Structure formats: structure tokens, C-alpha cells
Amino acid sequence: MVILHLDDTVIKSLSSGELSILRYVYENMDDVLHMSIQELSKQVSYSTATILRFCKKLGFYGYAEFKYALRSEMQKPQTVITKPQEALTNKIIMDNLYTDIEGTSKLISNEQLERFFHYLDSDDPIYLWAPGGLTSILVDYLEKLLFAIGRQNVYKIESSKMGEHIVRGLSKHHILFVISTTGDFAPTLRMAKLAKMNDIPIISITPYTNNAIANIATLNFRFFTNQRENKGAEYTSRLPVFYVMDIMINSYLHYKELEAGIC
């Protein structure tokens, strides 16, 4: 997997078509290395002009330089262990999860982490928005991580009505933390907008796509995953979100060790 350092500015500049190209490149790295721009255009169903704009937004002069970067930074191939035929489905799932985690790791910058450390080091209360369902499991995990590192003044909001009442009474000396696997979940977006109106700092975790919650957030961490639905139900993998939270907390612990001169 190539190292593509994509910050929020770059992500926000990408159109929906360019985001589709990014996804295709991540999932078909080996094939893309051997494709001409015309061949890639055919595979992604976007014009060569769109691909060139995509490359330039990522900081390359053109497609040739983009491919050179892919080739020069590609990691060595993983050793493939032959599995029984019935394990093929498991391998596909594992490959998809690996792609999501690897892609997510490239979306986290040191600058983002340093800003997050600043919020953790403050005494400002942190409010975690837990809208229910599977997202609340993620929030519960984050709450436990924050308690585990000794962060005080952490509160969970589980009711929309009560949450809106609480947020209206907060100020810039409070922090709202939201997680959204779609980036546009209405109750979470509404809570974020309310916090924004009151100048409350918002930390969010959202998909790599250009989404409404990410655009509102003061500090946004993105994760890389394939949005999936089944009969209207969203069942996108939450594993990359757990990964992001672990990176945030473990990086903070390392930062504190360095600050204390332990490392």
C-alpha cells in the first residue's frame, strides 16, 4: 500500500469522482501500476482530464509522477499463505479490512494528533455524543479509553432532547466529540451544527469522503472504508474507527512519555 498523506484540505478539494478514483487506486494498487491513464479512465469510468486533476490535487504534476510515487513507495508484497478453498471468503474479508486499516493510517497526520493532544491536556469537559445503535458501542469504547488514561470531565450524551439542551448551555471551554460512519447522520449532524453555533470545539471521526460533519468539525479524523448497505441498513465496518481511536490514545500516551523524559 502506497503512503498517501491526505490531509483535510486535500480531501475537501476532491470531487465525488476523484474520491471514487482514490478508492479504486487503494483497492487495485498492483493493477494501477501497470495501467496507462486511458486504461485507468476506462476502469473508473471517468475522463483522463478528471484523473489528471485528481493527480494534481494530490500534489503530483501528472499521472506519470503519480504512478512513479506509487511504485517507489509501495510496500513489499505480503506473504500469501495458501488456505483451503472454503476459506476464500475469509481471505477476501481480511484483504478488505487490511485495505481499510492501511488506508486509514495514511489519513492521520502528526498535526491532527498534536491538536488532539492539546484538547486532552486541557481541563475542558469532553462531551461524547452517543446516538444509539452500533455507533454507541464505538463511543463506549472511546469513553473507556479516555478514563483509562486518566482524563477527567468526560460525559456521555445519549438522549437527543437532553443532548440539545446540554449543548445549548455549553461554551468554547467545552468539547463535543462525535463519531459518524456516514458523515451525514441527521441526529449527529444536528448536534454538531448546534455546537458550531455556540462556538464549541468539535472533534469528529468520519469517513474519508467529503461529508457535512467533517466540514463542520474543528478537528476531524477520517477513516478509510467502503460504505455498504443492505436493504437500506448501513453496515459499514467499524474496525477502522476503533483503529483511529487506538492511534489517538496510544499516540497521546507516547507524547506524554516523551514530555516526561521516559523515552
C-alpha atoms as one frame of an Amber mdcrd trajectory, in Angstrom:
protein
   0.000   0.000   0.000   1.409   3.379  -1.013   1.770   6.176   1.501  -0.592
   8.976   0.510  -0.613  11.737   3.102  -4.044  13.245   2.546  -4.992  15.989
   4.962  -8.436  17.513   5.318  -7.620  20.277   2.830  -6.840  17.740   0.121
  -9.837  15.557   0.948 -12.218  18.511   0.842 -10.852  19.536  -2.554 -11.671
  16.180  -4.146 -14.896  15.815  -6.082 -17.063  12.705  -5.760 -15.497  11.378
  -8.954 -11.980  11.974  -7.672 -12.840  10.223  -4.408 -14.013   7.237  -6.475
 -10.669   7.231  -8.260  -8.874   7.331  -4.896 -10.880   4.348  -3.707 -10.132
   2.396  -6.888  -6.414   3.121  -6.582  -6.320   1.892  -2.980  -8.150  -1.310
  -3.842  -6.295  -2.073  -7.091  -2.785  -0.792  -6.415  -0.923  -3.504  -8.336
  -3.148  -3.159 -11.387  -2.934   0.624 -11.473   0.860   0.462 -11.573   0.600
  -1.213 -14.982  -2.224   0.891 -16.409  -1.967   3.787 -18.808  -4.099   6.802
 -17.996  -6.503   5.711 -20.727  -6.830   2.241 -19.201  -7.461   3.676 -15.746
 -10.013   6.050 -17.245 -11.891   3.089 -18.690 -11.825   1.188 -15.389 -13.089
   4.053 -13.224 -15.441   5.483 -15.870 -14.014   8.986 -15.542 -12.207  11.040
 -18.152  -8.429  11.333 -18.377  -8.855  15.031 -17.563 -10.524  14.084 -14.252
  -7.658  11.710 -13.465  -5.101  14.432 -14.192  -6.936  16.856 -11.893  -7.005
  14.130  -9.237  -3.222  13.636  -9.529  -2.539  17.375  -9.312  -4.723  17.783
  -6.236  -2.629  15.074  -4.568   0.489  17.135  -5.324   1.782  15.495  -8.499
   2.487  17.153 -11.836   0.707  14.419 -13.729  -0.231  10.766 -13.984   3.332
   9.597 -14.696   4.653  11.153 -11.492   1.682   9.764  -9.566   2.465   6.233
 -10.811   6.141   6.709 -10.014   5.231   7.624  -6.447   3.014   4.563  -6.180
   5.775   2.320  -7.442   8.575   3.812  -5.327   6.601   3.798  -2.085   4.804
   0.503  -2.490   5.460  -1.825   0.385   6.894  -5.240  -0.217   4.218  -7.844
  -1.092   2.767  -9.734   1.835   3.476 -13.420   2.094   0.382 -15.299   0.976
  -0.405 -18.495   2.850  -2.436 -20.990   0.894  -5.750 -21.696   2.577  -8.376
 -24.316   1.892 -10.875 -23.324  -0.767 -13.640 -22.797   1.777 -11.530 -20.087
   3.423 -11.618 -17.913   0.306 -14.417 -15.733   1.657 -12.472 -15.133   4.866
  -9.444 -14.087   2.828 -11.490 -11.563   0.867 -12.870 -10.109   4.086  -9.398
  -9.925   5.625  -7.995  -8.267   2.497 -10.766  -5.651   2.601 -10.152  -4.965
   6.285  -6.419  -4.702   5.679  -7.041  -2.168   2.902  -9.317  -0.136   5.191
  -6.819  -0.089   8.067  -3.836   0.648   5.841  -5.706   3.416   4.070  -6.871
   4.888   7.367  -3.325   5.026   8.720  -2.358   7.322   5.835  -5.125   9.784
   6.663  -3.844  10.579  10.165  -1.275  13.368  10.380   1.013  14.466  13.208
  -0.585  17.908  13.082  -4.004  16.398  13.788  -2.637  14.361  16.680  -0.873
  17.385  18.203  -4.100  19.375  18.114  -5.894  16.442  19.763  -3.228  16.312
  22.491  -3.918  19.986  23.227  -7.587  19.211  23.886  -6.733  16.220  26.088
  -4.258  18.280  28.113  -6.869  20.944  28.795  -9.338  20.808  31.652 -12.237
  21.491  29.291 -15.043  18.955  29.779 -15.468  16.496  26.890 -18.997  15.504
  25.881 -19.322  12.294  23.869 -22.389  12.087  21.641 -23.821   8.542  21.647
 -26.797   8.459  19.226 -27.521   4.780  19.785 -27.029   1.641  17.723 -23.580
   0.454  16.740 -22.126   3.958  16.967 -22.786   3.974  20.715 -20.539   0.918
  21.010 -17.749   2.995  19.486 -18.487   5.851  21.886 -18.473   3.472  24.880
 -15.039   2.242  23.804 -13.738   5.807  23.464 -15.109   6.678  26.893 -13.235
   3.732  28.424 -10.015   4.771  26.650 -10.284   8.319  27.976 -10.929   7.095
  31.505  -8.029   4.647  31.183  -5.541   7.470  30.530  -6.904   9.452  33.447
  -8.807  12.098  31.508 -11.268  13.776  33.834 -14.523  15.574  32.993 -15.752
  13.148  30.335 -19.521  12.931  29.922 -21.673  10.865  27.594 -24.841  12.234
  25.982 -27.334   9.536  24.999 -30.577  11.459  24.507 -31.139  13.854  21.587
 -33.524  16.045  23.545 -31.332  16.180  26.617 -28.230  16.484  24.442 -29.526
  19.557  22.633 -30.411  21.116  25.981 -26.924  20.417  27.321 -25.103  21.673
  24.222 -27.068  24.937  24.241 -25.632  25.619  27.696 -22.009  24.921  26.749
 -19.312  27.337  25.608 -15.942  27.407  23.848 -14.463  25.968  27.045 -16.239
  22.644  26.421 -15.590  19.995  23.759 -18.065  17.910  21.771 -16.825  14.599
  20.343 -18.906  12.920  17.630 -18.467   9.776  15.541 -20.306   9.099  12.299
 -19.743   6.177   9.940 -21.542   8.021   7.147 -20.604  11.613   7.891 -24.181
  12.765   7.338 -26.252  11.031  10.039 -29.012  13.566  10.761 -29.066  13.491
  14.619 -25.275  13.745  14.786 -25.171  16.479  12.160 -27.837  18.422  14.066
 -25.843  18.145  17.303 -22.672  19.281  15.542 -24.438  22.271  13.966 -25.792
  23.321  17.346 -22.307  23.107  18.859 -20.886  25.099  15.955 -23.443  27.859
  16.546 -22.242  28.122  20.162 -18.523  28.150  19.192 -17.979  24.797  20.905
 -14.897  22.939  19.601 -15.963  19.764  17.772 -13.748  16.705  17.379 -15.116
  14.169  14.921 -14.324  10.839  13.322 -15.900  10.463   9.885 -15.295   8.642
   6.563 -12.645   9.757   4.077 -15.346  11.232   1.852 -16.144  14.931   1.814
 -19.040  14.975   4.272 -21.102  17.511   6.212 -19.915  16.604   9.718 -16.241
  16.740   8.726 -16.790  20.178   7.224 -18.309  21.461  10.469 -15.782  19.918
  12.853 -12.954  21.878  14.422 -10.738  18.802  14.255 -11.663  15.824  12.111
 -10.086  12.378  11.857 -11.006  10.381   8.776 -11.166   6.646   8.276 -10.994
   4.704   5.039 -13.758   2.208   4.366 -16.228   1.087   1.760 -19.729   2.324
   2.539 -22.080  -0.672   2.458 -25.824  -1.011   2.672 -28.232  -3.930   2.756
 -31.932  -3.229   2.217 -31.461   0.318   3.452 -29.431  -0.671   6.514 -25.882
   0.685   6.752 -23.371  -1.951   7.857 -20.019  -0.344   7.143 -17.140  -1.926
   9.064 -16.410  -0.123  12.346 -12.926  -1.616  12.651 -11.148   1.429  11.115
 -12.870   3.673  13.679 -11.565   1.528  16.536  -8.145   1.800  14.882  -8.354
   5.609  14.750  -9.261   5.801  18.439  -6.414   3.483  19.396  -3.951   5.586
  17.377  -5.208   8.780  19.043  -4.874   7.424  22.564  -1.642   5.460  22.120
  -0.012   8.436  20.393  -1.067  10.617  23.305   0.488   8.193  25.800   3.722
   8.225  23.801   3.637  12.029  23.700   3.280  12.163  27.493   6.179   9.756
  27.932   8.379  11.946  25.756   7.254  15.005  27.676   8.214  13.299  30.933
  11.563  12.173  29.513  10.711   8.482  29.896  11.568   7.595  26.264
